Amino acid sequence: MSGGVDSAVAAARAKEAGHEVVGVHLALSRNRGTLRMGSRGCCTIEDAMDARRVAQMLDIPFYVWDFSERFQADVVDNFLEEYQQGRTPNPCLRCNEKIKFEAVLDRAIALGFDAVATGHYAKVVTNERGRKELHRAADWAKDQSYVLGVLTEEQLNHCMFPLADTPSKEEVRHEAAERGFSLAGKPDSHDICFIPDGDTQGYLRDKLGTDEGAIVDSSGQLLGTHQGTHQYTVGQRKGLQIGYPAADGKPRYVLDIRPVSKEVVVGPKEALSTTAVSGQQMSFAGEDPVASGLTTGDVTEDGRVVRAEEFACLAQVRAHGEVVPAVAWIDDGVCHIRFESALQGVAKGQSAVIYVGQRVLGQVTIDQTVSAVSEPARA
């Protein structure tokens, strides 16, 4: 129970369905703020109080579990390390993977509980073979299946999403108001929870310091200097501080980040068009493509897919980003995805989530991208 309207209604629905429900709020920071900053931040003391009030109204036990050390190591430190390596991570995915559905779920099962229920907008479906699958929620506008794409089938066996079939967020707020929850109109949380002011560059500068390097174009021509590659992301336009316009007068964008040589590569918007991605760190939310009968291939005894022939799918590289038709395959343990239409500004470190219809097949962390303008792939 985060202290938000979604988890409050999810808890109420779980109890009304006849489950024995215990409310748990996660303390993820040792220096939690007392008050929220509007729609920014979460897991504050105020949020914990809101969650506790709902638990009292529902007459269910309520606990605060301290996962601040685990959150720091698995989410915050990982976030900083990824930026140091010139990558753009998604901390919400890591939090779901390492905290909410690993650390919390492990403790819950050890204590004798059957499942972890959350206010995420997504659906767990049992297929005709009795296997669990992750699907999109009924409300596409609020669908959160992308940030749950890291879940495994074993985790799905112990997940409940009571808001799965809710047609809109407005209905959830209306239900919360009818139940008398004072948080019915509470703003949704946005941005990164451990950067409540929304200034990601300032946060990175404060934590990682400065390290001067060169800003260059794709030919290697020096255009300016920067104070740290970790302060840039692929697709960034503002704050480049080059000082003079390009020859054609068009804006420049960050195309690549090279932390080893301390270079930030900039160029025209067209060069941000990405036609394909690949990566080694993949997982499947249920049966893999070979076991699902989507394609043929080779699977090791421990269930790792080392080869899968091409199969049609849909791909999404941002939580609320464009969904495009694609073709995916696995070769020597590397997952490749080729988009039918180019996506803009795809960065290493992002997760590409693969869908088959409404079903989340799995995800891969992007290690390499292929530009429609400059091939071969950017390493």
C-alpha positions in Angstrom: 0.0 0.0 0.0 1.9 3.0 -1.3 -0.5 5.6 0.1 -2.0 6.2 -3.3 -5.6 5.6 -4.6 -4.8 2.6 -6.7 -3.3 0.4 -4.0 -6.0 1.5 -1.6 -8.8 0.3 -3.9 -6.8 -2.8 -4.8 -6.7 -3.7 -1.0 -10.4 -3.0 -0.6 -11.3 -5.2 -3.6 -9.0 -8.0 -2.4 -10.7 -8.1 1.0 -14.2 -8.0 -0.5 -13.2 -11.0 -2.7 -12.7 -13.0 0.5 -9.0 -12.9 0.9 -7.2 -12.5 4.2 -5.4 -9.2 3.5 -2.5 -7.5 5.3 -1.4 -4.0 4.3 2.3 -3.4 3.8 3.9 0.0 3.1 7.5 0.0 1.9 10.0 2.4 3.5 12.5 2.8 0.6 14.5 5.7 1.9 16.3 6.4 5.2 15.7 10.1 4.7 12.1 10.2 3.7 10.4 13.5 3.3 7.4 14.3 5.5 5.3 15.8 2.8 4.9 15.1 -0.9 5.7 17.7 -3.5 2.4 17.6 -5.4 2.5 14.8 -7.9 6.2 14.2 -7.4 7.8 11.7 -5.1 6.3 8.8 -3.2 7.0 6.7 -0.1 7.0 9.7 2.2 5.9 9.7 5.8 2.6 11.4 4.6 2.1 8.5 2.2 2.6 5.9 5.0 0.0 7.8 7.1 -2.5 7.8 4.2 -2.0 4.0 3.7 -2.4 3.4 7.4 -5.7 5.3 7.5 -7.1 3.2 4.6 -6.0 0.0 6.4 -7.8 1.1 9.5 -10.9 1.8 7.5 -10.7 -1.7 6.0 -10.0 -3.2 9.4 -6.8 -5.0 8.1 -3.4 -5.3 9.8 -0.8 -2.8 8.6 2.9 -2.9 8.7 5.8 -0.8 7.3 8.6 -2.9 5.9 12.1 -1.3 5.7 13.7 -2.2 2.3 15.8 1.0 2.1 19.2 -0.8 2.0 18.0 -3.2 -0.7 16.4 -0.3 -2.6 19.6 1.7 -2.4 21.8 -1.2 -3.7 19.4 -2.6 -6.4 17.7 0.5 -7.7 19.5 3.7 -6.8 23.1 2.4 -7.1 22.2 0.6 -10.3 20.7 3.8 -11.7 23.9 5.7 -11.0 26.1 2.9 -12.4 24.1 2.8 -15.6 24.4 6.5 -16.2 28.1 6.3 -15.6 28.3 3.7 -18.4 26.4 5.9 -20.8 23.1 4.1 -20.5 19.6 5.2 -19.7 18.0 2.9 -17.1 14.3 2.7 -16.0 14.4 2.5 -12.2 10.7 1.6 -12.0 11.4 -1.6 -13.9 14.3 -2.4 -11.5 12.2 -1.6 -8.5 9.4 -4.0 -9.7 12.0 -6.6 -10.5 14.2 -6.4 -7.4 12.0 -5.0 -4.7 8.2 -5.3 -5.1 8.2 -8.7 -6.8 11.4 -10.2 -5.5 12.3 -8.9 -2.0 8.7 -8.3 -0.9 7.4 -11.5 -2.5 10.2 -13.6 -1.0 9.4 -12.3 2.4 5.7 -12.7 2.0 6.0 -16.3 0.9 8.4 -17.0 3.8 5.7 -15.6 6.2 3.1 -17.9 4.7 1.2 -15.6 2.3 0.0 -16.8 -1.1 0.5 -13.7 -3.2 1.4 -10.0 -3.3 -1.4 -7.8 -4.6 -0.7 -4.3 -5.9 -2.5 -1.4 -7.6 -0.8 -1.9 -10.9 -2.9 -1.8 -14.1 -2.1 -5.2 -15.6 -3.7 -8.7 -15.8 -2.5 -12.2 -15.0 -4.1 -14.8 -17.2 -4.0 -18.6 -17.1 -3.6 -20.0 -20.6 -5.1 -23.2 -22.0 -2.0 -25.2 -20.7 -2.5 -23.9 -17.2 0.5 -21.6 -17.4 0.4 -18.0 -16.2 0.8 -15.1 -18.6 1.0 -11.3 -18.1 -1.5 -9.2 -20.2 -2.3 -5.6 -20.7 -5.0 -4.0 -18.5 -8.4 -3.0 -19.7 -7.5 0.7 -19.6 -4.7 1.2 -22.1 -4.2 4.8 -21.0 -3.2 3.5 -17.5 -1.7 0.2 -18.6 1.4 -0.6 -16.6 2.3 -3.9 -18.2 5.5 -2.4 -19.6 7.1 -1.8 -16.2 6.1 -5.3 -15.1 7.7 -6.9 -18.2 10.6 -8.1 -16.0 8.4 -10.5 -14.0 8.9 -14.2 -14.4 6.3 -17.0 -14.5 7.2 -18.0 -11.0 6.5 -14.5 -9.8 3.3 -14.3 -11.8 2.1 -17.4 -9.9 2.1 -15.2 -6.8 0.8 -11.9 -8.1 -2.7 -10.3 -7.9 -3.7 -7.2 -9.8 -7.3 -6.3 -8.6 -7.5 -3.3 -11.0 -6.9 -5.4 -14.1 -10.3 -5.1 -15.6 -11.1 -1.5 -14.5 -12.1 0.5 -17.5 -10.6 3.8 -16.3 -8.7 5.6 -13.5 -11.7 7.9 -13.0 -13.7 4.8 -11.9 -11.0 3.9 -9.4 -11.2 7.5 -8.0 -15.0 7.4 -7.9 -14.9 4.1 -6.0 -12.3 5.4 -3.5 -14.6 8.4 -2.9 -17.6 6.2 -2.3 -15.6 4.1 0.2 -14.8 7.3 2.1 -11.0 7.3 1.3 -9.7 10.8 1.8 -7.0 10.1 -0.8 -9.5 9.7 -3.6 -8.3 12.9 -5.3 -4.6 12.5 -4.5 -2.4 13.2 -7.5 -0.6 10.3 -9.3 3.1 10.1 -8.7 5.3 11.1 -11.6 9.0 11.0 -12.4 11.6 9.1 -10.4 10.5 8.6 -6.7 14.0 9.2 -5.3 14.3 12.4 -7.3 11.2 14.2 -6.1 12.1 17.6 -7.6 12.3 16.1 -11.1 15.8 17.5 -11.7 17.6 14.3 -12.8 20.6 16.1 -14.2 21.1 18.0 -11.0 20.8 14.7 -9.0 23.4 13.0 -11.2 25.7 16.0 -11.0 25.4 16.0 -7.2 26.0 12.2 -6.9 28.6 11.7 -9.6 30.3 15.0 -9.8 31.8 16.5 -13.0 34.2 14.9 -15.5 35.0 17.1 -18.5 34.9 15.7 -22.0 34.3 16.6 -25.6 31.0 17.2 -27.5 31.6 16.0 -31.1 29.6 15.4 -34.3 29.4 12.0 -36.0 32.6 12.7 -37.9 34.5 13.4 -34.7 34.7 17.2 -35.1 35.0 19.0 -31.8 32.0 21.2 -31.1 32.3 22.0 -27.4 32.9 20.5 -24.0 30.7 19.0 -21.2 31.1 18.4 -17.5 30.2 14.7 -17.5 28.7 12.2 -19.9 26.3 11.1 -17.1 24.4 14.3 -17.5 23.2 13.4 -21.0 20.7 11.0 -22.5 20.1 9.9 -26.1 17.6 12.2 -27.7 18.4 15.2 -25.5 18.1 18.5 -27.2 18.3 21.2 -24.5 21.3 22.0 -22.4 24.0 21.0 -25.0 25.8 24.3 -24.6 27.6 24.1 -27.9 27.3 27.8 -28.4 26.8 28.0 -32.2 24.2 26.5 -34.6 24.8 23.6 -37.0 25.6 24.5 -40.6 22.0 23.8 -41.7 20.6 25.8 -38.8 18.7 22.8 -37.4 18.8 21.7 -33.8 21.3 19.1 -32.6 20.4 16.1 -30.5 22.4 13.7 -28.4 23.0 10.6 -30.6 25.4 8.6 -28.6 27.3 8.6 -25.2 30.8 7.2 -25.0 31.9 7.2 -21.3 35.3 5.6 -22.0 36.4 8.4 -24.4 34.3 10.9 -22.5 32.6 11.9 -25.7 29.0 13.0 -26.3 28.0 12.7 -30.0 25.4 15.0 -31.3 23.7 15.4 -34.7 20.5 15.9 -36.6 17.1 14.5 -35.5 17.0 12.1 -38.4 19.9 10.2 -36.9 17.8 9.3 -33.8 15.6 7.0 -35.9 16.2 3.5 -34.6 15.3 0.5 -36.7 16.5 -2.4 -34.5 17.8 -3.2 -31.0 19.5 -6.2 -29.4 20.6 -7.3 -25.9 21.6 -10.3 -23.8 19.7 -9.6 -20.6 16.3 -11.0 -21.3 13.5 -12.6 -19.4 10.1 -14.0 -20.2 6.8 -13.3 -18.4 5.6 -16.9 -18.7 6.4 -19.3 -21.4 9.2 -18.3 -23.8 8.5 -18.0 -27.6 9.6 -21.6 -28.3 7.5 -23.1 -25.5 4.6 -21.0 -26.6 4.7 -22.4 -30.1 5.4 -19.0 -31.7 8.6 -20.2 -33.3 11.2 -23.0 -33.3 14.6 -22.9 -31.6 16.9 -24.4 -29.0 16.4 -24.3 -25.3 19.0 -25.5 -22.7 18.1 -27.9 -19.9 17.7 -25.0 -17.4 15.2 -23.3 -19.7 17.5 -20.7 -21.3 16.6 -19.9 -25.0 19.8 -19.8 -27.0 18.2 -19.7 -30.4 14.7 -18.8 -31.7 13.7 -18.3 -35.3 12.0 -15.0 -36.3 8.5 -14.4 -35.1 6.1 -11.5 -35.4 5.4 -9.4 -32.3 4.8 -5.8 -31.0 7.5 -3.8 -29.3 7.5 -1.0 -26.8 10.6 0.8 -25.4 9.1 3.3 -23.0 6.4 3.0 -20.3 3.9 5.0 -22.3 5.7 5.0 -25.6 4.6 4.0 -29.1 3.9 0.3 -29.8 5.1 -0.8 -33.2 4.9 -4.1 -35.1 8.2 -5.9 -35.1 10.1 -9.1 -35.8 12.1 -10.7 -33.0 14.6 -13.6 -32.9 17.3 -15.0 -30.6 20.7 -15.9 -31.9 23.5 -17.3 -29.6 21.6 -16.0 -26.5 21.2 -12.5 -27.9 17.7 -11.2 -28.5 17.2 -9.1 -31.6 14.2 -6.9 -32.5 13.7 -5.2 -35.8 10.9 -2.6 -35.9 8.6 -2.2 -39.0 8.7 1.5 -38.5 11.6 3.4 -36.8 11.4 4.6 -33.2 13.0 7.9 -32.1 15.8 8.3 -29.6 16.1 4.7 -28.3 18.9 4.5 -25.8 21.1 1.7 -24.4 19.9 0.7 -21.0 16.2 1.0 -21.9 14.1 -2.1 -21.8 12.3 -3.3 -25.0 9.2 -5.2 -24.0 7.8 -7.7 -26.5 4.1 -8.2 -26.8 2.1 -10.8 -28.7 -1.3 -9.3 -29.0 -2.3 -8.2 -25.4 0.2 -10.6 -23.9 3.6 -9.6 -22.5 6.0 -12.2 -23.8 9.0 -10.7 -22.1 11.7 -8.0 -22.2 15.3 -7.4 -23.0 17.7 -4.7 -21.8 19.0 -2.9 -24.9 22.8 -3.2 -25.4 23.0 -2.1 -29.0 20.9 0.0 -31.4 20.8 0.3 -35.2 20.2 3.8 -36.7 18.3 4.2 -39.9 20.8 6.9 -40.9 24.1 5.4 -39.8 24.5 1.7 -39.9 25.9 -0.7 -38.7 24.7 -0.8 -35.1 25.9 1.7 -32.6 27.8 -0.4 -30.0 
